[in-house]
Amino acid sequence: MADHLDDYMNAVARAMALPLEEAWRPAVRANLEVSLRLARLVDDFPLPDEIVSAAVYST
């Protein structure tokens, strides 16, 4: 997964025109790993078919 995260970090940094210092890479990678782990928990949470999504409000 580290290779994919490195590719992702490089692509996002380029797309946003943000410099990504070498010293920050371990912290950025750790943050992404935690975010992905939490996203997996949400994505894997089973919901019954009868669940209705919340209404979407816009201004």
N, C-alpha and C positions, 0 to 999 in steps of 0.2 A: 504494500500500500504506500510506502514512503515514496516510491518513484512516481506514483500517480499524484500524491500530494505535492511533490516538488514540481511536477508539470503544471498542476493546477495553480500553485502559488506563482509560478513564473508567468503563466498566461494572464492571471488576474492582475498582477503587478503591471504587466505590459498594457493590458486593456485600460487600466485606470491611470496609466502614466505615473505610477508611484514607484519610487526607488525602494528596493527591498534589501536592506543591509544584511550581510552575511550573519552578523551577530544576532539579528532578530529571527532568523529562520527557525531555530529550534522552538522558540516561543510561539511563532505563528503556526508551525506544524502541530504543536501540542494543543493549541486552541482548536484547530481544525479537527484533530482526532477526537477531542471531547465533543465538539459540535456534531460530528458525524455519528458518534456513539449515541448521543441523545436523540438525534433525528431517527436513528434506527429503532429506538424504543417506541417513539411515537408512531412510526410507520408500521411497526409490527403489532401494535395494540389492536386486538380484534374488536370490531364494532358490529352489533347486530344489524341486519338488513333494514330493520324498521326505523333506525335512527334517522332523524331529519336534521339537515344542517341548519345552522343559524342563519337568520336573515342577513342580507348584506345591505348596509346603509351607506349612502354616499351623499356628499353635500354639493 
